[in-house]
Amino acid sequence: MSTAGVTFGLDHIVILVSDLDRAIADYRALGFNIFPGGEHPGRGTHNALVVFQDGAYLELIAFKSAVPGFRWWHVYETDGEGFVDFALLPSDVDAAVIAARSRGAEVGDPENGGRARPDGVAVAWRNARPPTSDIPFLCFDVTPRNLRVPEGKARDHANGVTGVARLTVAVADVAASLKRYEAYLGIAPTRTTIDVDPLAIELVQASPERLAKRGEGPIAMTLRADRARQLDRTIAHGAEITLAPG
């Protein structure tokens, strides 16, 4: 998807887990290939990746220590494991921020981020975050993308999954969120769906209970695979994941 010369694609979806080693074992049991990610200096987290043929990935992330004030930590303390965030990949993060602000969207300045891989390779990126969690943050590679997101056989999965087809996002006010998406990305949503090819982002009204426990954010995901299947939410560590053909 392109707007004002900036293109966007799905970068990754974040699944917060309590024990990373246990989550890696469970996702392998579900038929996913797992790539150890490493540690985030100064953030108190470490991760592992499930990378798909379309270039997007799932990030399994766990806290190694408490991080008060960080929204993801608050969600974990309040409601435990599960989806917590997602990111889009812009072709130019600075241009994306300037364009979004010109349309009236609120978004923070791009900030440096990074990860130390288990093999010692340092990976660097820049993030830009909106003030609300109904819309995704932006993640832009500084080091070559294949250092952060592995290629080749790392993207092959025994369960036949090739990519993300749909992400359902629970929001406090669907109409208000649609307007934020339009300003943020520069596209007119279709009813309650925002198309970021090949991903469809579907907005649904969040329940008061959901908002109290986890706030706005991803609530369910559909992955492209060779056959239909509903994954066990317990083994998926709180994530509602459906596999569907096509």
QUIJO-V219583 format. One line per field, one symbol per residue. psi: psi as a letter, one per 30 degrees, with the letter a starting at -180 (. if undefined). burial: I if it has 24 or more other C-alpha atoms within 12 Angstrom, else O. Layout:
psi->???
burial->???
This chain:
psi->kkkhfklklkdlkkjklejeeeeeeeeeffgkkkjkeakjkffgllllkjklfgfllkjjkkkflkikfkeeeeeeeegalakfllkljlfjeeeeeeeeefggkkklkkkkllkjlfgfkkkklkkkklflgflllkkkkelkefeejlabffgkkfggkfakekkkkklejeeeeeeeeeeefgljljcgkkjikgkkjkklkkleeeeeefalakflkkkklflkkkkjeefghfkjkkkkl.
burial->IOIOOIIIIIIIIIIIIIIIOOIIOIIOOIIIIIIIIIIIOOIOIIIIIIIIIIIIIIIIIIIOOOOOOOOIIOIIOOOIIIIIIIIIIIIIIIIIIIIIOOOOIIIOOIOOIIIIIOOOOOIIIIIIIIOIIIIIIIIIIIOOOOIIIIOOOOIIIOIIIIIIIIIIIIIIOIOOIIIIIIIIIIIOIOOIIIIIOIIIIIIIIIOOOOIOOIIIIIIIIIIIIOOOOOIOOOIIIIIIIIIIOO
